[in-house]
Amino acid sequence: PLEKPPGEDVITQGDIGDVFYLLVEGEVDVYVKKGDADEMKVHTYKPGDAFGELAIMYNAPRAATCRASTNCVLWQLDRVSFKVIVVAATMIKREMYEGFLQKVPILESLNAGEVQTLADSLAEEKYADGASVCTQGEAGDFFYIIKEGSAKCFVTDASGDTKDVATLTQGNYFGEIALLSSKPRQATVKASGNLVVLAIDRATFTRVLGNLDNILKRNLDSYTQYTAQNI
């Protein structure tokens, strides 16, 4: 580990960055200097915080000075090691997301490259216990896959009675018709405990892959099935 006494810089604004830091002990103050003005303290890092990743990801000069305010102990990671770890983590995440997508019938016409592109476009969202992910009757714009946790589906009938009709767990998906149209949601989905979902909206899907109508037409049976559901 690297040790720094109070007042010594860990990172200096303007320098070329090639190391990422994890603070193990102590505190590090962050200062930014603009033009001829005095440097200004903008943040304090505490044990467990990490910093310096932007400069080594984008080959950019350090955007701030990080100075030890107490005796500090830090772990260092060089640019090459950092990028290897980031790429490996990205590949693991992509493979997991692709596995989820390959189980979705409406997407079965996608080829391997399209599945990979879609996996990279998924956004992670978190919901607390009881929070609604989507609500019956609202227009559907997002498609969801459960990454962690579980959710319950509720349907309210014409008389106002609400029933718990299904429980969704990791890998289950819902709202896929939203990729095809703005048909109102047929159920309310709520988090059952802490919930993490992967989401993509119709506009993003269309931007990265094109119109789902055209993709479904590769498989006429699927096209007939899903357009019929949308009537």
N, C-alpha and C positions, 0 to 999 in steps of 0.2 A: 504493500500500500504506500501511497504518497502522503507525507506529513507536511503541513504548512503552519507556521506560527502566525499569530495575529498580525494583520497589516500586510501580509505578503499576498501578491496576486497569484491566483490560480490560472486565470485567463485575462488577457489584456485586449481591450477593444482595438480593432483594426488588425490584429495579428491573424495570420493564416491558421485556421484550426485543423488539427489532425488528431485530437484526443477527445474522448467522451468521458465524463466524470460521474461517479456515484459517491455521494457524501455519506460517510459511515459515522463519523463523530464530528461535533462542533457545528459552527454556523458560518455561512459564506454570504456576504452582502454583494448585491449586484448594483453596479453604477453605470450610467449612460452619460456620455458627453456629446453635446451638440454644438458644433462650431466653436466659438471662442468662449462659450459659457462654461461655468464650473460644472464638473460632473455631478450628477444627481443620483441619489440612492433610490432605486425603484422596487427592490425586492430583497428578501432574505431567504436563502436555502437552509433547510434543516435536515438532520439525519434521515436518510431514506430518499431524499430528493436526488434527481439526476439532471445534468445540464451539459451543454456543449454539443448536442447532437445535430443542430441545424447547420453549423459550420462544416461538419464533416460529411453530412448528407449532400450538401449543395456546393461544396468547395468554395464557400464564401468567407470573407473576413469575419472575425468575431464581432458581434453586434453590441457587446457590452463588456465591461470589466467585472470579473468576479474576484472578490478579495476576502480572504479569511478574516473574520471578526473575532474568532477565538482560535485556540489550538484545534487544528482540523486533521482528520484522517480521511483519505479518499482512495477509491479504486479507480484505475484508469483503463480505458479500452481504446486501442488505436483504430484508425480509419478502416483498415482492411478487415480486422476482426469484427468491428461494428457492422460493416456492410454484409459480411458473411452471415452474421447472426440475424440481421434484419431480413435478408433474402430468404434464409432458411425458415424464419417465422412466417414470412409471407407465403411461402410455398405450402407450409403445413396448413395455414388458414385456408388457402385456395383449395387444397385437396378436400378439406372437410366441407367447405361450401359447395364444391362440385358434387360431392357425394349426396348432399341434401337435394340439390337441383335435379339430379338424375332420377330421383324418385317421384318427381312431379309429372303426372300424365300430360298435362297441357303443354309441357316443354319437351316432350319426347322426340319432337322433330328437329331439335337443335343438334348441330354437329359438335364435336369435341371442342373446336376452337370457339364456338359461340357460347358453350357452357362455361368455358374458362373466362371469356369476356364478361359474361353475366355475373359470375362468381366475384370478379374484381369490382363489380359495380354495386354489390350489396352493402347497405349501411346498417350498422348495429344500433339497436335502440333498446333502452332499459325501462322496465315498468315495475312499480312497486305493487305489493299485494293489493288486489282489488281494483287497480287502475284499468280503465277501458282502453283496449287497443283499437277496436272499431265498434261502431254502434249500429244496431239494426235500423234500417230505414235511411241511413246516410248514404250519400254517393260514395262508391268505392274507387279509390285511386291507387291504393297500395296493395301489394302482395307480400305476405309474411311467411317466414319459416322460423320455427322455434329452435333457437340455439341452445338455450339453457332454461331449465325450469318447466313449468306447466301452466296451462290456461284452461279456462272453462268457457263453454259456449252456451249462451242463453237465448231462447226464442220466446217472444211475446206474441200470443195469438190475438185474434180480433177482439176478444172479450177482455183483454188486458192481463190475462194470466201469463206469468213468466215461468218457463221450465228450463232446468239444467239438462241439456241434451247431449253434451259430449265433453270429454276431457282430452286436451291435446298435450303431447309431451315432445321431448327433443326429436327433431327431424320431421315432425308433423308440420303441415303448411295449411294456410287458409287465405282466402281473398284472391285466389288466382284469376278469377273472372275479371278482376279489376284491371288486369293487363289487356283485356279485350274490350271492355266498355265500362261506363259509369253506372252500371246496374246497381240499384240500392242494395246495401248489405242485407243478407237474409238472417243474420244473427248478430248478437252482441258477444264479443270475446273479451274476457277479463283475465288479468293475471291472477294465478292461484299461487301466492308466494312471490318471491322475486322472480322476474321473467326477463330474459334477453331474447330478442328476436332479430332476424335479418330481414331488412325491408328493401323493396324497390318500387318506385312509382311508375305508372304507365309512360310518362314523358321520358324518364331516364331509359327505360327499357327500349322505347322506340328510337331514342337517340343513339344507343349503342348497338342495337341489333336490327332496327327497322320495325315495321308494322307486324304485330303478332298474327293478324289475319293472314298475311302472306306466308308466314312461317307455318301456320297450321295447314295451309293448302297443300303443303308437301305431302301431308297424310290426310286424304280426303275423309276418312272415317272420323279422325279427330276433329277436323273442321266442322263436319256435320254435327257431331256430338256437342261441341262447345257453342256453336252458333245457335243451336236449338235451345240450349240452356239460357241463352240471352234474349229469347223472344219475349 
